[in-house]
Amino acid sequence: MIEDIPLETVDEIGSTSDALKARAACPGSEAALLARRQSEGRGRLGRPWRTVDGNLHLSVLLRPQNLRWPGHWSILAAVALADTVRPYVPADALRLKWPNDLMLNGGKLAGILLEAGFAPGPWLVIGFGVNLAGAPLDLGRPVACLATAAPAPEVFADRLLHTLQGWRRRYAAEGFAPVRAAWLATAHAPGERIVVGAGGQRVRGTFRGLGDDGTLLLDRPEGELSITAGELE
């Protein structure tokens, strides 16, 4: 049975994900940790995630029965995040960018970092960073925030946890198909030309969709390519 996850809030911490990873190494229940400020927050590839007062710094410790398809969880987390943000923004303003960025009118609104392990049992820590109140302006790429439309971080975190658990229940009952369909409805258009940085190379192709394991599918002149890890440019 997938139950609600209790939310713990702290004023300041190094990293919410690091704190929950330490808990994951010991038997215990699922947990969620929200920090008003982080001093060592990070995103994909070890990039620092800048703290801005009023933004969301939330990590969730899940203990799924298995992690056979880790790519499913990345897609599921992104879908839950998009659903939580959607009531606060104009229709069609959101776009999911593979593997787990959420864009608002072309600027990065949110990012997700997943880390997993298998001792003492399967565990997954999902870190969510969302620009609710403000966005750093010196990152060298377009950014976005909810600004005046933003709820308090505690309110947003509670809604996100509720939505995440709802999608977990549907995933358990129906499999990956509805999760994938929801992600595709908010993501790249079929046939769109995209460039992916993967394995130190830039790979160009036409977006075809997501594989059964959550990987990115590209059509290329030499055939279909399935990308497990990478970053869209």
SVG drawing of the C-alpha trace seen along z (x, -y; Angstrom):
<svg xmlns="http://www.w3.org/2000/svg" viewBox="-5 -39 38 44">
<polyline fill="none" stroke="black" stroke-width="0.4" points="0.0,0.0 1.3,-3.4 0.7,-5.8 1.1,-9.5 4.6,-10.7 5.1,-12.9 6.8,-16.2 9.6,-17.5 10.7,-21.2 14.0,-22.7 15.3,-26.3 18.7,-25.5 20.7,-22.4 23.6,-21.5 21.6,-19.3 18.2,-17.8 19.1,-14.9 22.3,-14.1 20.4,-14.1 17.9,-11.6 20.6,-9.5 22.1,-9.0 18.7,-7.9 18.2,-5.5 21.3,-3.5 19.3,-2.3 15.9,-0.5 13.0,-2.9 10.0,-4.5 9.7,-6.9 10.3,-10.6 10.2,-14.1 12.5,-16.9 11.9,-20.6 14.6,-23.2 14.0,-27.0 17.7,-27.4 20.4,-25.0 24.1,-25.7 25.2,-22.7 22.3,-22.1 23.2,-20.5 21.7,-19.5 22.7,-17.1 26.4,-16.5 27.2,-18.0 26.2,-21.5 25.4,-23.8 21.7,-24.6 21.5,-28.2 19.3,-28.9 16.8,-31.7 14.6,-32.5 11.0,-31.4 12.0,-28.7 11.4,-25.0 14.3,-22.8 12.6,-19.4 13.9,-15.9 11.8,-12.7 13.0,-9.3 11.1,-6.4 11.5,-2.7 9.9,-1.1 9.7,2.7 12.2,2.7 14.2,0.4 14.2,2.6 13.3,-0.4 15.0,-3.5 14.1,-5.6 10.4,-5.2 10.9,-7.0 12.6,-10.0 9.7,-10.4 7.1,-9.8 8.7,-12.5 8.7,-15.0 5.0,-14.3 4.1,-14.8 6.0,-18.1 4.4,-19.4 1.0,-18.6 1.7,-20.4 2.9,-23.6 0.2,-23.6 -2.5,-25.4 -0.2,-28.4 0.7,-29.1 -1.1,-29.9 -2.2,-27.0 0.5,-25.5 3.3,-27.5 5.0,-24.4 7.2,-22.0 9.1,-19.0 12.7,-18.7 14.3,-15.3 15.4,-13.9 14.0,-15.9 13.9,-19.7 10.7,-21.7 10.6,-24.8 8.2,-27.8 8.0,-29.9 11.4,-28.7 13.2,-29.3 14.2,-26.7 11.7,-26.7 12.7,-23.5 15.0,-20.6 15.0,-17.1 17.9,-14.9 17.5,-11.2 19.9,-9.1 19.3,-5.4 20.8,-2.5 20.0,1.1 21.1,1.4 19.5,2.4 16.8,2.5 15.9,0.6 15.7,-3.2 15.4,-6.3 16.0,-9.9 14.3,-12.5 15.5,-16.1 13.2,-18.8 14.3,-22.4 11.7,-24.8 12.0,-28.6 8.9,-29.6 9.8,-33.1 12.8,-34.0 15.5,-32.7 19.3,-33.2 20.1,-35.6 23.8,-34.7 23.6,-31.1 24.2,-31.8 20.9,-30.3 17.2,-31.3 15.5,-30.9 12.0,-31.4 10.1,-31.6 6.4,-31.7 7.0,-35.0 3.7,-36.5 1.8,-33.3 3.9,-31.2 2.5,-29.5 4.5,-29.1 7.1,-26.3 5.3,-24.3 2.0,-24.5 3.7,-23.6 5.6,-20.7 2.4,-19.2 0.7,-19.4 3.7,-17.9 3.8,-15.0 0.1,-14.3 0.5,-14.3 3.6,-12.2 1.9,-9.5 -1.1,-9.6 1.1,-8.9 2.9,-6.1 -0.5,-4.4 -1.4,-4.7 2.0,-3.3 1.6,-0.4 -1.9,0.4 -1.4,-0.4 2.3,-0.3 4.4,-2.8 2.1,-3.5 0.0,-6.3 3.1,-7.9 4.8,-8.0 1.6,-9.4 1.4,-12.2 5.1,-13.1 4.8,-13.1 1.7,-15.3 3.9,-18.1 7.2,-17.4 8.9,-17.5 6.7,-17.4 7.0,-14.2 9.3,-14.7 11.1,-17.6 14.8,-17.9 16.9,-17.8 20.5,-17.7 21.6,-15.6 24.9,-15.7 25.7,-12.1 29.0,-10.4 31.0,-13.5 29.4,-13.7 26.6,-15.8 24.0,-13.5 21.5,-15.0 18.3,-13.3 14.5,-13.5 12.5,-12.9 10.6,-9.7 9.3,-9.3 10.3,-7.3 11.2,-3.7 9.5,-1.1 12.3,-1.7 12.1,-5.5 15.0,-6.1 15.0,-8.8 14.4,-7.5 16.0,-9.3 15.5,-8.7 18.8,-9.1 19.8,-8.3 21.6,-5.2 18.7,-4.0 17.0,-4.4 19.1,-5.3 18.1,-4.8 19.8,-7.2 19.8,-6.3 21.8,-9.2 22.4,-12.7 21.2,-16.2 19.3,-18.1 20.9,-21.3"/>
</svg>
